[in-house]
């Protein structure tokens, strides 16, 4: 490949786009220094844009779309104190970008069967104006592990005992007289007593 003359190289390097700089960097040696400068500038602009975007607030619609929940769910989470936003001068809701992680954690916890009140209690220990980090997530999951294990055991017991007397007091199944004669389990409390052990 023949090297371009210096005049052409100077003009080319002075007006290169980021994409052209990448190509020129790989194919030319004469304009290499200028191309590296253009490439560095492009990289600085890209990093600056990413940093700025990280702090750009999101509308309620953007939060809902990105997190995969309905706008009404975002409003509900805010009403329950799980997330926090603010109003612009035009009375529109805005949220920090890191609210996306908080919404993701809430959804994961809900899928695991953890009640919103419990989620709120645990999230209240984390400042609402900062993103959840890896340590926060580790603390939450360690705490929720026992709740999840308890739920798994309860579901397994329910699955295994659905066709037998569960101590609910109906006395309609064939094994009710054996497992709960005359609804004696009712004296221990309400609900399906054999499932709540």
C-alpha angles and dihedrals in degrees: 000000000000118000116242118243116267095251092055090045092053093049092044095049093046093058102033121135120219091262092048090048090056092050094043090048089058097043110034137056101184096062093034097113094049091044091052088052091050090045091050090049090050090050092049090050091049092049091045090050092049092049092048091047091052088064098039109113120239128226119237089254092053092049091049094047096046094045095043098238133113121267088243089058091055089051090047092051089050093048089052091052095247095120134015135213138161140229124250123223085265089057095249122141118247130185134192113252092244089067085083091071092048091052090049091052091048091051093048091050091048091051088054088055097251110151119242092241090058091045090051092050092053095042091050088072089064116071108253092222096063136065120257109252133201093272091051090051092048092052092048095049093045090053094044093047093085091048091050092047090050091050092049091051091048092050092047091051091048091050092049097044103038093105094047136063109292097184096253094136099246092116089196102119124085094245096046093093088055100042099032111016112193088350093287088161089067088074089063094060144285130310133030097333097190091055094048096062 
